[in-house]
Structures are given as structure tokens and as C-alpha cells.
């Protein structure tokens, strides 16, 4: 049986919206027109044609007309009420909660603007492309000059202290490779659509300004987080990847997955890849405020060894199960709304045996404040919820009542931010 404190290697779940972290730009002169002083980022929004984005624009207009701003979504309420958010983009870095709350991303760095949607050369990328910004050694806050769809010919390998911020434009990474976060830290991915990713390689790919090397064939994950920590994935859209949508593996920890919209996929979120990966006992992940939409099958999420706090998510159904695990993980499910599919497979929780896991009945899996619809149910086990083994997770992030989940998750996925006013 895993003691929860084995998972307590990184900072505990905590809301960092009001943290005292200083966020200021580096105002050095630069020869690249794609790097901007953080005091001078002026953005406008082009006409959006995507149906989902138009729906969100109408929803946001309704909020403004009603004089509403605060929704109860602790992440969004931290920054969305600021009608000068475009000038204060890096303040987003203070708003993470949960396991990834210590993330810095590209805060304290300069603004890099993606102006070129091409990806012709993975070894010598062109300035202005997403790949060129992602491999820089310095902290960067990466934004976009316009709506664009980026077809990655090979996996995009990020370096530490980067933020990819799609707010203000309709940004898709689609039809090609996905993102790789390998042995790095402090990355924020916010406000982009990542879908229809496919396997690529083998190929030579640049992973930094000083190194390029041979890479094997990828699985086609949308985002692969490998041996990394302090990662936050927020307000993204995920669908139809060749393998996983978000994989967190090989000792990764300090990860928050929040405010995303998932749909049309089989294996959605994997936390821990193999029974033998004992270092994943230290994995800590928060899954909060997401909308798990139609036509999803399993892994919402699925965890091995580690600890996951699943709170205030909306589940529209599943093919096999919603939350699964093996190798004695610790799972706390709070304030979620689970609507079971019609027909079979009503159980939310799935205990999977793919190793010498010990007694399944002793695994620490608990549900509190969840709402179960259409026959859904969760099978709890292990220590009761008030036990010390759960104290770190429960003391620092409090789930809101499940009755608020529809409001909290109404804007899951990339936000449709108008050219003026609050987002």
C-alpha cells in the first residue's frame, strides 16, 4: 500500500493566485522582431469562424451584460476579470492551483510572437515560427500574431521556462506531430487546440539552440510529458490523437491539467506508463475544471503508483470507465459530475491489474461530493477520506460543490477573447 506522503516530494496542492511571485519582463534589446518588451504587447482579435468559439463569445458577452465576472472557477477568477489582461499576460502564471501551482512558465521573460505557421525544418527552424521560440534557452512567453493552424512535421521539443499562450487568436496544432516536454520544468500551455496528431519520425530534431539529435518514431501523443515537473496545461482543446492526448510519465510530477475540453478519443490522460516505473510513486497530478465531452473511451485519467486529485470536472460519459488505476495509486475524486453512458459500464472507477499490485481493496480511492447521474457509481476503498494519507491533497485545494460544475466548466477549452474588455 502506498502512503500518500511518498508522493509529497514537491510543493503541496495550493492555490497560488495571490502568491507574491514577481512577474516582470526582461527588457533587453533584441535583433529579432518576434521578441517584444513585455510592456508593449498590443493584440487584436480577427473574426472567429469556429462554432465553439462563437458560442463562447456570446457567453462572455452575456456575462458582461449581467455585470458578472467571478464564476467560482478559482483559476479564471484570478485573471479574467482584468480588462487589461493583454498588457498583463504574464500574470496568468500566478493563477495555477494544485500540483502544478509552483509553475513559472515564461514569466520573467520576454514576449515572443509567432508570426509564421510553417515548420519546414526541425533542425534549423525559422525565426518567427513556434519551433524557433520553443527551443530558445531563455524564458519566453510565446504568443501569436493572428489565427493560425500549425502542422508540425516532427515532434516539437520544448525547453524549460516557456509559456505557449494562444489567448486572443484561434490557434491549432493539428494534423502532424504533438508537443514533447522531456526532462524540463516550468512550462505553461494555454489556449490552443491540439488535435489529429499522428506519429512522426524517426528524424533529427533540434531540442535546444545547442543540441539536435536523432529521435525515434513518436506515438502520436498530443502532449507527452516525460521526466518533467512544474507543468500546467490550461484551457486547451484536445481530440483525436493517434495514441494519448496527455501522457505524464517517467517520474514527472507537479502537473496540473485544468479547464480543458476533451472529446472524440480513446486513451485520454495517462499518468504513469509502466508497472515497473517505481519512481512514479512520487507523481502528483491535479485534474480540475475540465469538460470530458462526448465519444471518450477511457483514462479520464488513468494512473499508476502516484497520487491524483480529480475535482470539479464535468463528465459526459465514457466507453469503458472514467477514472482508472493500478499499482496502488491514491485517488481523491471530489465535486465532479459523472453522467454514465447508456447501456453498460456505469462504474466511474476501474481497478486495473497489470502487475503485482497487492490487494485492490486496500488502495486509497475515495469519492466526496460527487454527483452520479444515469446510474453512475464510484467504488471506494482503503482509508476513509478523513485519514492522514489524504491530508496534503485536501488541505490546500478545496473542491467546490458539484452544483457549481456546470458554471465552472462552461468555458472549458480555448477562450474566445474579444479585442477589448475582459476575456
Secondary structure, 3 states (H helix, E strand, C coil): CCCHHHHCCCCCCCCCCCCCCCCCCCCCCCCCCCEECCCCCCCCCCCCCCHHHHHHHHHHHHHHHCCCCCCCCCCHHHHCCCCCCCCCHHHHHHCCCHHHCCCCCCCCCEEEEECECCCCCCCCCCCCEHHHHHCCCCCEEEEECCCEEECCCCCEECCCCEEEECCCCCEEEECCCCEEEECCEEEEEECCEEECCCCCCCEEEEEECCEEEEECCCCCCCEEEECCEEEEEECCEEECCCCCCEEEECCCEEEEEECCEEECEEECEEECCCCCCHHHHHCEEEEECCEECCCEEECCCEEECCEEEEECCEECCCCCCCEEEECCCEEEEECCEEECCCCCCCECEEECCCCCCCCHHHCCEEEECCEEECCCECCCECCCCCCHHHHHHHHHCCCCCHHHHHHHCCCCCCCCCCCCCCC
